[in-house]
Amino acid sequence: MSGVGFGKAILFGEHFVVYGLPGIAAAIELNTTCFFEKNSDRKEGIFANDLVTGELIKYGEHPEKRLAEVLSIIFSELNFKEKNFHLKLVTNMSVKGGMGSSAALAVSICKCLDKEFSLNLDNAFVNDVAYKVEKLFHSNPSGIDNTVSTYGGLIRFRKKNGGNEIEKIMLKKPVEMVLVDTGLIRDTGEAVDFVKKQKEENPKKFEGIFSGYVGIEKEALVAVKKEQWEKVGKLMNKNQLLLKEMNVSSKELDEIIDAALDAGAFGAKLTGAGLGGNAIILSPGKELQEKVAKACTKKGYNSYKILVGMLGD
Ligand code: PMV
């Protein structure tokens, strides 16, 4: 048996979602899959390979390791009694940040164990467990990563006390985008804290930025639902300008975005916490998608052609 946790791209609202504003995000084809394997050739215990180092870790023996902590949270939430098995974790995502790899890791393990042991977990429960894991990676996650990773598809998300708002957006036809990796490792928690510090130091500036974003997201939601991609692209560009004002873009992200827009992309912005990580580019149609991907690859960045608006149950 296996379980899949989707990677994600945030089309609108990274950082704003941490403060309870709505965001729009999509599951992407890049994902983490967890395979359950019987422990026939191994000693007793639970083993899983670390996605970053590839190292095989015996659960319980390396408490300092992140994966061991992730497994610990999942097993305790699932009230799972230890057995002997091997979890083979396979990913085609960048684990450097910006694709939601930590959420995908947790979701893939929960969904794999759910299927293997017929635990009858629903998505809401898996989502909750993955949120608890996200808290390991940074103290104040909005919950957008684990939500998209669990449910898939295209989602409007809003963090709320007493229950987050999750609205699935259905498209008639999935839309082509390009995800471009700066290759720079950065820490989501640090980026979130950096925004918090600036916001505390300069509340007036941030009030303006936040109210600008509210208007952008409102228009974006309507345009996305109507599949008005030119409009969506312009709004993505506006969202990127706000993120730049918040100092979370980087020269690599700016270079990617310029190259993509020069190649004819409808819109481009960073996705995830920024300061490196990835850019998401709206490039409807196979031809434009190819052109944009080539322009970014030419600049020396890994580019992934993706379809947004599919995947999930
Ligand atoms: O860097 P990522 O892929 O984990 O995305 C983080 C998105 C933020 O809005 C910056 C943080 C959050 O918890 O929503």
Boltz pocket constraint, residues with backbone or C-beta under 6 A from the ligand:
constraints:
  - pocket:
      binder: B
      contacts: [[A, 13], [A, 14], [A, 15], [A, 16], [A, 17], [A, 18], [A, 97], [A, 98], [A, 99], [A, 100], [A, 101], [A, 140], [A, 141], [A, 142], [A, 143], [A, 144], [A, 145], [A, 188], [A, 191], [A, 192], [A, 271], [A, 272], [A, 273], [A, 274], [A, 277]]
      max_distance: 6.0
